[in-house]
Amino acid sequence: MDLREIIVATRAAAKRLAALTGDERGRLLSDLAAALERPAIRQAVLAANAEDMGRATADVAAGRMPEPLMKRLNLDERKLDSAVEGLRQLAAMPELVGRVTTHRELDEGLILKRVTCPLGVLGVVFEARPEALVQITGLGWKSGNGLVVKGGREARSSNRALCEVAREVLVAHGIDPRALVLLEERAEVDTLLGMHDLVEMMIARGSSEFIRHVRSKSRIPVMAHADGICHLFLHDGADAQKAAHIAVDSKCSYPAACNSVETLLWEESAAAALDACVAALIAAKVELRGCAETIKRYPSMAAATDADWDTEYCAPILSIKRVAGLDEALDHIQRHGSRHTDAIVTEDAGAAQKFLASVDAACVFHNASTRFSDGFRFGLGAEVGISTDKLHARGPVGVEGLLTYRWLLAGNGQATGDYGPGGRRFTHRDLPDS
């Protein structure tokens, strides 16, 4: 079968997924979680990842792959356990497909409902992180959508193994395994981008350059998970111990993650908090690069270049810049941020409120690590990506971001000509949910 025939089958399988009851969807997710806990299956998945890691190690040594990409590629017991827990969270969540969000009487005997429904078929392109395939699959099943996924070539063996497990679960539930299709060649993605009549949305996770490529090649709407150039701003009155704890977690808990902080901004009156952060980051073996004003305070620190303010390191590297105050910090974030996640450390409630109201990012935090920007941590079960767009979803995208809705109207022979001057009047009365 050619790719178009396969996607036609995916579309048909998606309708079967959409027709499942909430309990059936829950069992599907629970069975995938249970499968990934079986020793034989887990051993096979980890062995496949070891193959990918072996190739990646050679590629890094030869300069063909950046080291942060290899770190995201690694799949261990802890990451698998987290993915399994996410599947179980999804299974336990209330059913969102078929939920009535508007129930309104337009007139006696003329009842309108707005009801949530799946989008249909989603194309998802991502790199490196094989556990993302589990998260994407779980969200696709919970939302009743068919999936066509393309992982990076570096994770080919891992993605094949995980996809095989998921497709076996689909078959066991009487669902065409083509509800989940794994693409392996870049040319297949370009072909998929031309199928605007079969694919409702593309979810692109990668560099800004890659996302521009996807958008330029397709009429399909694109939800972008682009660069994560995240900022942490130390404002006047920042608590030094709190700031250091947040800075180290934001940078060091997983430097290769998109929600890892890349630039630390500080103002002169927050120097004590900066000193605490710098000491803690150096102890954590983070390479620090400072602006001229920062280097005056720390003469041994490496100098930052203009390029550093626009760089997503995905590594234990952090750029530091002094700003005159809150307004200059906001201006820097506006010019150099990626609209992903930015945070302020301060005990000044007014400054915090201005920061939260002013920063144009999907996630804006006060006195909390940027690493909280995550679908699992938000209680979404998982995320298909962190959207840095504003339409149709923003931030960590869970089940609700993969749904649309339909308007359902039930009448008794009414026509629009019955209403107006001299005719019937609309009641427009909201009814209890049903």
N, C-alpha and C positions, 0 to 999 in steps of 0.2 A: 504493500500500500504506500502511496506517496503521502507526503505530510498533510496535504489538504484533506485527504480521505481520513487520515487519523484524527485530525482536529474536528471533522464532522462527527466522528464517533465520540470524541470527547464531549462535544456539545450534547449529544444524545445521553451520554452517561451522566452529565451534569444535571439533566432534568430528573434522572432517577435519584440522584443525591438530594436535589431540592425537594423531592416528594417524600423523603423520609420523615418520620415523626421525630420529635425531640429525643425520645427514649432510644430510638434506633440510631440516631446520630451519636448519642452518648455511648452506646455499646460499640460502635465503630471506632471511636476514639479510644475507649478503654481497651479494646482488643489490640490496637496498635501499641498502646503503652505496655500492655502485658507481653506482647511479642518482643519488644525491645528490652525486656527484662530477662528473657530466657537466655540461659548461659550460652547455648550453642549459637543463637542468633547474635548475641552481643559479641561473642568471640569472632564471628565472621565479619561483623561490621568493623570492629577494632583492627582486625587483620587487614581489611581493605584500606583503612585509614593509614595503617603502617606502610602499605605500598605507596600511597600518595606522599607520605612524609619522607620516605626514602628518596623518591624522585625530587621532592622539593629541596631536601638537604643538598643534593648534588647541584640543583639549579641555583641555590643561594651561593654555594661555593664558587660556581662558575660565573656569578654575576648576572644570571638570567632571571632571578626572582628576588624582590626585596624581602628582607628578613621578616618585617611585620606581617607580610602576607602568609608566610609559613607558620607564624605563631597563630594566626586566625584559623589556619587549616587543621591544626592539631585537634583531634577528637579523643577525649579520654572518658573514663568512667564518670567523672564528676559532670562533664558536659552532657553525657547521655542521661544521667540521672535527672538533671535539670530539665532536659527536653521531655522526659517521661512525666515529670511532675507537671509541666506545662500542659501536656495532653490531658492529664487527669483534671487539672483546673478547668480546661475547656469543656470536658465531659460533664462536669458538675455545674457549669454555668447555666442560668436560665436560657430557655430556647428563645432565640431572637428572630428566626425565620418565621414569617407569618404573624408577627406581632402587630396588633392594631395600634397605631399611633395617633390616629384621628377617627372619631366616631361622631358623626354629626347628622342631625335631621335637617334637610334643606326645606322640607315641607312634610306634612302628614303623609306617610307612606312613601317618602322619597329619602332614602338613607344612604349616606356617603361614608365610606371607610378608606383610610390610607393604611396600607398593609405592607410591611417589609418583605422583601424578596431578594434572592441572590442576583448578582450581576449576570452570571452565566459562565463564561470561560475567561480565566485570567492567565495572562502570560507573565511569568516572574523570572527575571534574570538577576542572578546574584553571583558573588565570587567567594571562594575560599571556605567559608564556614559551613561544613557539612551539616551541623546541627540545625542550621537555618532551614534545611529541607524538611526536617521533622516539624518544625514550627509552622512553616508555610503549608505543609500538608494538613496539619491539624486545623489550621484556620480555614483552609479551603473546605474541608469536610464539615466543620461546624457551621459555616456560612452557606453550604450547599452549592459551592462553585466547582466547576471543573478546572483543572490546573495543567498548564503546560510550563514546565520549569527548565531553566538552563543554568547549571552551575558552572563555575570556572573549570577549565581543563585540569587545573592542579588538584581538584577534588573528584576527579572522574571515578575512581574506584570506590570511594566512600559513598558518593551519590548513587552509584549503581546499586550498591548493597542495600542502602536505606530504601531506595525506590522499590527494589524487589520485595522487601518486607512489607511495605505499605500496599503494594499491588496484590500480594497474597491475601492480605486482610480484606481488601475490596472483593476479591473473588469469593472468599469465605462468606461474605454477606450478600452474594448474588449480584454484585455490581460490576459492570464492565471495567476491567483494570485500566482501560484507556481514559478513565476519569482522571488519572494522573499520568502524564506523559513527560518523559525526561529527554530533553534534547542534549546532544553532545557536541555538535558542530556549530561554529559561528554562522556559517552560511544558512543553517536552518533557522536561526533567529531572524536573519534578514528576510527569509521567506515568510516566517510567521508575521512579521511586521506588515506584510502586505495583505493580511487576512482580516481586514476591518469588518467584514461581514460575518465573521465567525468568532472573533475575539473582542470582548467588551472593554478590557483594560489591560495595559501593560504596566507592570510594576518593575521599575529599573533601579537596582541597587549598585552603585559604583561611583566612579569619578564624574565630575561635571562634564568632562569631554565625552565620556561614554553616554551620558544621558542626553547630551546634545545630538549625538549620533542617532540614538533611538528615536528622538523626536523628529529629526530631519528625514527619517526613512519611513514614517508611518502616519496614517490618519487616525490610528487608534489612540484614544486618550492615554496619557502617561502619568502615573504617579511616581514621583522621583524620590529616591533615598540617596541624596548627594553627599558631598563632603561634610565631615563633621569638624569644623573649625570652631571649637567651643572655648568660651572665655570664663575666667573666674576673676571678679573684681573685688579688691580689698578696699572697702570704703572707711572713711573716718569712723573711729569707734569700733572697728572690727575686733572681736575677741581673739587674742593671739593663739591660744590653745585650740579654739574652735577652728580658726582659719587654717592652721597647720594640719589638723586632722582631716579637714575637707579637701585641702590641696593635695595631700598625699593619696587619699582615696581616689580623687578625680583623675590623677595622673597615673598612679601606680597599680591600682587594683586590676587593670587590664589595659595597658597602654595602646594595644592594637585596636581597641574598640572605637566605634565612631563617636561615642559619648565621652571619650577621654578628653580632658582639658588640654588645650594646646598653647594658650596664652594666658598669663597671669598679669592683670593690671593692678596698679596700686597708686594711692595718692600719699603725699608726704606725711599726713597725719596718721596714716595706717602703717608707718614704718616698723613699729614693734610687731605687728602681725606679719609683715613681710619678713622680718628677721626670723621669726618662728617658722614660717613656711620654707624659707631658703635652707635653714638648718635641717629641717625634717626631710626636704627633698634631696639634699646632698647626702644625708644618711641613707636614703633609699636608692642612691646611685643614679639619680636623674641628672642628665646633662642640661645645664642651665645656660641660656643665652640672653644677655641683657641689652637694653638700650643704653645710650651714653649716660643718662642720669642714674640708671641702675648700677652701671659699672663704677660710677663715682663712689657708691656705697660698698660695692664688692669688687675691688680692683682685679681680683684673679678670675672673675667671671668672663667667659667668652662673649664676644660682641655679636649682637643680633644684626642681621641685614634686613633690608626692606622686604625681601622675599619671605623672611620668617613669619611675618604677620599674616601671610596668606597660605601658610603651609600646614597641612594635616600630617603630622609626623607619624602617627600610629606607632610610636616608639617612646622609650623613656627619655624624651627631650622636651624641654619646655622653654618658651620665650617669655621674657618678663619686660614690661614697659611701665614707666611712671607716667601718670596722667595728672592734669591739674585738678581734677575733681570729677564728680559724677557726670557732668555734661560732656566732658572730654572722653570719659570712658564710654558713654553711650554713642558718641560720634565714632570712636574707634571700632566698636562692635558693629555699627551700621555699615562702615566701609569695608571691614575685613571679615566679618562673621559669615557663616553659611546658613543662618536661620535654623540651626539645629537646636543647641542647648547652651544657655549662658546663665551664670549665677553670680550673685552678690553676697559678700559676707559683711554684715553690719549689724549693730544693735540699734541703729537709727530707723525706727519704723517708717518715718516719712520718706527717707531715702530709699528704703526697700520698696515702698509702694510705688515711687516714681520709676524705679528700675523695672519693676514687674509690669508697669503700665506702658513703658516706653520701648523696651527691647522687642524688636520684631523677629521673634524666633518661635519655633514650635513649642519649645519648653523653656521656661524662665523660672529660676529657683532663687530662694532666699535662705541663706544659711544651711545649704544642703549640697551634697556632691552632685556633679553633673552626671555621674554614673547612674543616678536614679532614673534617667531618661531611658526607659526600657519597658516593653510591653508586659513581661513577666512581673517586674517589680510594681507596675501600675495595676496589677490584678487583672490584666487582659488575657491571661493564660499564655500568651505568646504574642509575637508581632510578625507581620509579613514584611515589615520595614519601618523606618522612621521617616515619615514624609516631611520633606522640607518645602513642599508646595503648600498652597492654601486651599486648593480644591482638588479632590473632593473630600479628602481627609487630611489631617495634619498631626504631626508627632507620631508616637508609636501607634501603628495601625493594627487594631484587633478585628474582631468579627464585625462590629458595627461599620467599620470603614470598608468592608467588602460587601455591603448590602445596599440596595436601593429600595424603592417602594413603588407600589401601584395604587391607583385610585379606583375603588370598586363602588359602583353606584347601583342600588336596587330600588326600582320604582314599581308603579302599577299603571303604566300607560301614560305617564305625564310627558308633555312636550314643552319646549321652551316658550312657544307661543301662548301657552296658558298663563304666563306671568308677565307683569308689567302694568301700566296704567289701565285701570278698569278690570284687571284680571286678578289672579291669585298673587299673594305676597309670600316671599320666602320667610321661613321661621328661623333658619340658621341657629338651631339649638343644639349645643353640644350634649352628647349622651354619655352615660357611664361606659367605661371600657367593657368590651365583651370578648 
